[in-house]
Amino acid sequence: MIKREKVKSLLEKNEFNRAVTVMGWVRTFRNNQFIAINDGSCMGNIQIVVDFNNTPEELLKRITTGAAIAVTGTIVESLGKGQKVDIKAESIEILGDSDPEKFPLQPKKHSLEFLREIAHLRFRTNTFNAIFKVRHALAFAVHQFYNERGFVYMHTPIITASDAEGAGEMFRVTTLDPENPPRTEDGKVDFSEDFFAKATNLTVSGQLEGELAAMAFGQIYTFGPTFRAENSNTTRHLAEFWMIEPEVAFADLEDNMVLAEDMLKYLIDYALKNCKEELEFLNSRLLEEEKSKPQNERSELSLIDKLNFCLTNDFQRLTYTEAIAILKSSKPNQKKQFKYLIDEWGADLQSEHERFLVEKHFKKPVILIDYPADIKSFYMRQNEPDAQGRKTVAAMDILFPGIGEIIGGSQREERLDKLTQRMEDLNIPQEELWWFLDTRRFGSAPHSGFGLGFERMVLFVTGMTNIRDVIAFPRFPRNAEF
């Protein structure tokens, strides 16, 4: 096959009067003379100028939106507005036809709802070209961040017999006959006859296994798919998503906060430096979208401003107890404008409360620490009770503008007696997590970690509002297409 050149390279170089071959998909074909094609290397199209008087009519009819073509011609200076270079076509080959009556992506604006229905084709739009280029950059930056700091990338299992979060919303993995599974004497499904000889599920977190590795390597991170069978159809939930979970030995809650803030700023900085074209496009898109909203619902910051807001501000740190006092006496709470009113210590904070702290009160990203033990997971390190005898744990949540919680983490409970007592209180069977408890029996050490939902990060950096738009093939209740 003839060596092709990328559209991005040709648009950047502005070299004239040389022969080139490009291959891509037709975006538009005007007046039987001007073809705009895109090959995915950038959001920009390159214009092909066709000599229609000397091009067979049958060939011209096949140059339709969505068709894949190969063009060989000469790079020339463009006479039209909006582009610096054109390709004067000498030969055009149709690599793949596209029926214009059936191809759903015609050259007009399509709603995001419609594009979700054709997720297998939405990559060909500028919006999704930009989103997934940013997603790629952020994924690369995650690995670069941890590699530069000497972390070991650990692949934790996707199939697991443990429920790290204790929420019970997990997808079952089994080879048993669903219509006639083997049963025990008391009528329950006999998982001893299953493939793994026990009940297994798709993982909700790699944290517990990550802790095992941190107790040997010192500092590790996981970055892989996780699954939650939560029957939620909101714009913030997916059934399949990706998590970044570092675990660090000999690290306390303070170390954990520093690492998390450093990582978030590193990722944002990387995107701003390496995705300028994409972020400028998404910024313009968001500004256009904001115009259709009532004034009081519009964001105070543009997308680029919001990213710089998180980059340039030191994150505000405060305890859950301090946050509750602020929220309780806040104007939205006093005037009953919050959907969920704050009236007592121990309440689980909602997104509206988190965003108030970030966007209205402190006007900077916030790290909340020391949450009530009752609303947090069993593995978090228990603090000494406060003056009122209230029990808290060394947890932390990082809150961002527009999105609320973006990271959740904690110092882990390294004391065997405290951990087993907590598991007993919550009816978590110790025999099922014997291997996890062994890390507290043999050379236990203080250690900390956190989880960043990768799609939440992509959502924030791209300015999108629906999490289904930042993962290639979204999985959610009643939908597993493509």
Disulfide bonds with the S-S distance in Angstrom:
none
